[in-house]
Amino acid sequence: MDSKMSFEEQKICTNKFHQPSFKPPLGVLHFAYLGNMDYHFSREPEASAEDQEYVIDRLRAYNDSQVKRHWERRMVRVFVRDETGEILAGVFGMVSMHALVIDTMWVDPRCRGKGIGGELLARAEAEAREAGAIWSLVDTTSFQARPFYEQHGYQVFGQVADLPIGHTSFFMRKRLNR
């Protein structure tokens, strides 16, 4: 909420929002009326974990009500460590809606080309299968690991040029229940 504007000034500003040519000043919230409910939009880059969880829980409840076959939600976190406990590699993902969505996978450059990445990926996929996943999904860029994922049975099903600018992002999938 813009603290420099009174509530009445903001309500006046709101009425202008309904005019097609009106552009609200940056940082001014859009107050509106929906049936018997007042509402406003707020930009919250530092939103509380509680508020974020509220939205996630509502989406999950809706998803659960629409899908006949239950699925388990499970965080997947697999690490490779040396004898001192130093992390050499890791993969993070989430199993939801019968799919493992890989968010992050990294292998220390000293360990690449030795089968560690493949074994790490296989362990994450096995954990996902235990949770009922039939797909594994990952996105990677032209300067990252597309050939690695292709070696392990992933196929490109979509791509976006200039994401990031000058490179291409690839969206890949692998069927896990074959």
C-alpha positions in Angstrom: 0.0 0.0 0.0 1.3 3.5 -0.9 1.7 5.1 2.5 1.7 8.6 1.0 -1.9 8.2 -0.2 -4.8 8.2 2.2 -7.4 5.4 1.9 -9.9 7.8 0.3 -7.2 8.9 -2.2 -6.6 5.2 -3.0 -10.3 4.6 -3.5 -10.5 7.5 -5.9 -7.5 6.1 -7.7 -9.3 2.8 -7.9 -12.3 4.3 -9.7 -9.9 5.5 -12.3 -8.7 1.9 -12.9 -12.0 1.1 -14.5 -11.3 3.7 -17.2 -9.4 2.0 -20.2 -6.8 4.7 -20.7 -5.8 5.0 -17.0 -2.3 3.8 -16.1 -1.8 3.5 -12.3 1.3 5.1 -10.8 4.0 2.5 -10.0 3.6 1.1 -6.5 -0.1 2.1 -6.2 -2.3 -0.8 -5.3 -5.4 -1.6 -7.3 -8.4 -1.6 -4.9 -11.6 -3.0 -6.3 -14.9 -4.4 -5.4 -16.1 -7.9 -6.2 -19.6 -8.7 -5.2 -19.6 -8.1 -1.5 -15.8 -8.2 -1.1 -13.2 -5.5 -1.4 -9.8 -6.6 -2.6 -6.5 -5.2 -3.7 -3.3 -6.5 -5.5 0.0 -6.3 -3.6 3.5 -7.1 -4.8 5.3 -9.0 -2.0 8.8 -10.2 -3.0 9.4 -11.0 0.7 6.1 -12.8 1.2 6.0 -14.9 4.4 6.4 -18.6 4.2 3.0 -18.9 5.9 1.3 -16.8 3.1 3.1 -18.8 0.4 2.1 -22.1 2.0 -1.5 -20.9 2.1 -1.6 -20.4 -1.6 0.2 -23.8 -2.3 -2.2 -25.6 0.0 -5.2 -24.2 -1.8 -3.8 -25.2 -5.2 -3.0 -28.7 -3.9 -6.5 -29.1 -2.5 -8.0 -28.2 -5.8 -5.7 -30.5 -7.7 -6.5 -33.4 -5.3 -10.2 -32.8 -5.9 -9.8 -33.1 -9.7 -7.6 -36.2 -10.0 -9.1 -39.7 -9.5 -5.9 -41.5 -8.9 -4.1 -40.4 -5.7 -0.5 -39.4 -5.8 2.1 -38.9 -3.2 4.0 -35.7 -2.8 7.6 -36.2 -1.9 10.7 -34.0 -1.9 13.6 -35.8 -3.6 17.0 -34.8 -2.2 20.0 -37.1 -3.1 23.6 -36.2 -2.4 27.0 -37.7 -3.1 29.5 -37.0 -0.4 33.2 -37.9 0.1 34.6 -39.5 3.2 34.8 -36.1 4.9 31.2 -35.2 4.2 32.0 -32.7 1.4 29.2 -32.6 -1.2 30.4 -33.8 -4.6 27.0 -33.8 -6.3 23.3 -33.4 -5.6 19.9 -33.6 -7.2 16.8 -31.9 -5.9 13.3 -32.4 -7.1 9.6 -32.9 -6.2 7.3 -35.8 -6.9 3.8 -34.5 -7.5 1.0 -35.5 -9.8 2.8 -38.7 -10.8 5.9 -36.9 -12.0 9.4 -36.2 -10.7 10.2 -32.6 -11.5 13.9 -32.1 -11.2 14.7 -28.6 -10.1 18.5 -28.8 -9.6 21.2 -31.2 -10.5 24.9 -30.5 -10.1 28.1 -32.6 -10.2 31.4 -31.3 -9.1 33.7 -30.9 -12.2 36.2 -33.3 -10.6 33.6 -36.0 -10.7 32.1 -35.6 -14.1 32.5 -38.4 -16.7 32.8 -41.0 -14.0 29.2 -42.2 -13.9 28.4 -40.4 -10.7 25.8 -38.1 -12.4 24.1 -41.1 -14.0 23.9 -43.0 -10.7 22.7 -39.9 -8.9 19.9 -39.4 -11.5 19.0 -43.2 -11.4 18.6 -43.0 -7.6 16.4 -39.9 -7.8 14.3 -41.7 -10.4 14.0 -44.8 -8.3 12.8 -42.7 -5.3 10.3 -41.1 -7.6 9.0 -44.5 -8.8 8.5 -45.5 -5.2 6.2 -42.4 -4.8 4.2 -43.4 -7.9 5.8 -41.2 -10.5 5.5 -42.3 -14.1 7.3 -39.3 -15.6 10.5 -37.4 -14.9 10.7 -33.8 -16.2 13.6 -31.5 -16.3 14.6 -28.3 -18.1 18.1 -27.5 -19.1 19.8 -25.0 -21.3 22.1 -25.2 -24.4 25.1 -24.6 -22.2 24.2 -27.2 -19.5 23.4 -30.9 -19.7 21.1 -31.7 -22.6 23.4 -34.5 -23.9 23.7 -36.0 -20.4 19.9 -36.2 -20.1 19.5 -37.7 -23.6 22.1 -40.4 -22.7 19.8 -41.3 -19.8 16.7 -41.6 -21.9 15.2 -38.1 -21.8 13.7 -36.6 -24.8 13.1 -32.9 -25.7 9.4 -32.1 -25.9 9.7 -28.3 -26.0 12.2 -25.5 -26.3 12.4 -21.7 -26.0 15.0 -19.7 -27.8 16.7 -16.8 -26.0 16.0 -18.2 -22.5 18.5 -16.9 -21.3 19.2 -14.5 -24.1 21.7 -16.0 -26.6 20.9 -19.6 -25.5 18.0 -22.1 -25.7 16.1 -23.8 -22.9 15.0 -27.4 -23.4 12.1 -29.1 -21.7 12.8 -32.8 -21.4 10.9 -35.9 -20.2 11.4 -39.5 -19.5 8.8 -42.2 -19.0 9.7 -44.0 -15.7 7.2 -46.9 -15.7 8.5 -48.8 -18.8 
